[in-house]
Amino acid sequence: MSNRVALIEQRLRAALEPQRLTVVDDSAAHADHAGAREGGHFTVHIVSGAFTGKTPIQRHRLVNTAVADLMRREIHALSIWAQAPEETRISTS
């Protein structure tokens, strides 16, 4: 796990207490992109009770707020897939 992935996970866990969280570093696929030198490209899949009753825009804002300090240097692009627990089946086993 990269240091950037760990930082993103840390911020999201602290702010949103997710039931499921996956952060994928997609930076290698964007190596030729000019902005890639300033920060990485990441995909976040997150399931959190904090998203219940929220619109997709509100969910994205919650995620972006949680990692706002990382957007200056560590993150260049962030793809977000955010769900409330009732929208997905979470295995308890």
Secondary structure as a PSIPRED ss2 file (coil, helix, strand):
# PSIPRED VFORMAT (PSIPRED V4.0)

   1 M C   1.000  0.000  0.000
   2 S C   1.000  0.000  0.000
   3 N H   0.000  1.000  0.000
   4 R H   0.000  1.000  0.000
   5 V H   0.000  1.000  0.000
   6 A H   0.000  1.000  0.000
   7 L H   0.000  1.000  0.000
   8 I H   0.000  1.000  0.000
   9 E H   0.000  1.000  0.000
  10 Q H   0.000  1.000  0.000
  11 R H   0.000  1.000  0.000
  12 L H   0.000  1.000  0.000
  13 R H   0.000  1.000  0.000
  14 A H   0.000  1.000  0.000
  15 A H   0.000  1.000  0.000
  16 L H   0.000  1.000  0.000
  17 E C   1.000  0.000  0.000
  18 P C   1.000  0.000  0.000
  19 Q C   1.000  0.000  0.000
  20 R E   0.000  0.000  1.000
  21 L E   0.000  0.000  1.000
  22 T E   0.000  0.000  1.000
  23 V E   0.000  0.000  1.000
  24 V E   0.000  0.000  1.000
  25 D E   0.000  0.000  1.000
  26 D C   1.000  0.000  0.000
  27 S H   0.000  1.000  0.000
  28 A H   0.000  1.000  0.000
  29 A H   0.000  1.000  0.000
  30 H H   0.000  1.000  0.000
  31 A C   1.000  0.000  0.000
  32 D C   1.000  0.000  0.000
  33 H C   1.000  0.000  0.000
  34 A H   0.000  1.000  0.000
  35 G H   0.000  1.000  0.000
  36 A H   0.000  1.000  0.000
  37 R H   0.000  1.000  0.000
  38 E C   1.000  0.000  0.000
  39 G C   1.000  0.000  0.000
  40 G E   0.000  0.000  1.000
  41 H E   0.000  0.000  1.000
  42 F E   0.000  0.000  1.000
  43 T E   0.000  0.000  1.000
  44 V E   0.000  0.000  1.000
  45 H E   0.000  0.000  1.000
  46 I E   0.000  0.000  1.000
  47 V E   0.000  0.000  1.000
  48 S C   1.000  0.000  0.000
  49 G H   0.000  1.000  0.000
  50 A H   0.000  1.000  0.000
  51 F H   0.000  1.000  0.000
  52 T C   1.000  0.000  0.000
  53 G C   1.000  0.000  0.000
  54 K C   1.000  0.000  0.000
  55 T C   1.000  0.000  0.000
  56 P H   0.000  1.000  0.000
  57 I H   0.000  1.000  0.000
  58 Q H   0.000  1.000  0.000
  59 R H   0.000  1.000  0.000
  60 H H   0.000  1.000  0.000
  61 R H   0.000  1.000  0.000
  62 L H   0.000  1.000  0.000
  63 V H   0.000  1.000  0.000
  64 N H   0.000  1.000  0.000
  65 T H   0.000  1.000  0.000
  66 A H   0.000  1.000  0.000
  67 V C   1.000  0.000  0.000
  68 A H   0.000  1.000  0.000
  69 D H   0.000  1.000  0.000
  70 L H   0.000  1.000  0.000
  71 M C   1.000  0.000  0.000
  72 R C   1.000  0.000  0.000
  73 R C   1.000  0.000  0.000
  74 E C   1.000  0.000  0.000
  75 I E   0.000  0.000  1.000
  76 H E   0.000  0.000  1.000
  77 A E   0.000  0.000  1.000
  78 L E   0.000  0.000  1.000
  79 S E   0.000  0.000  1.000
  80 I E   0.000  0.000  1.000
  81 W E   0.000  0.000  1.000
  82 A E   0.000  0.000  1.000
  83 Q E   0.000  0.000  1.000
  84 A C   1.000  0.000  0.000
  85 P H   0.000  1.000  0.000
  86 E H   0.000  1.000  0.000
  87 E H   0.000  1.000  0.000
  88 T C   1.000  0.000  0.000
  89 R C   1.000  0.000  0.000
  90 I C   1.000  0.000  0.000
  91 S C   1.000  0.000  0.000
  92 T C   1.000  0.000  0.000
  93 S C   1.000  0.000  0.000
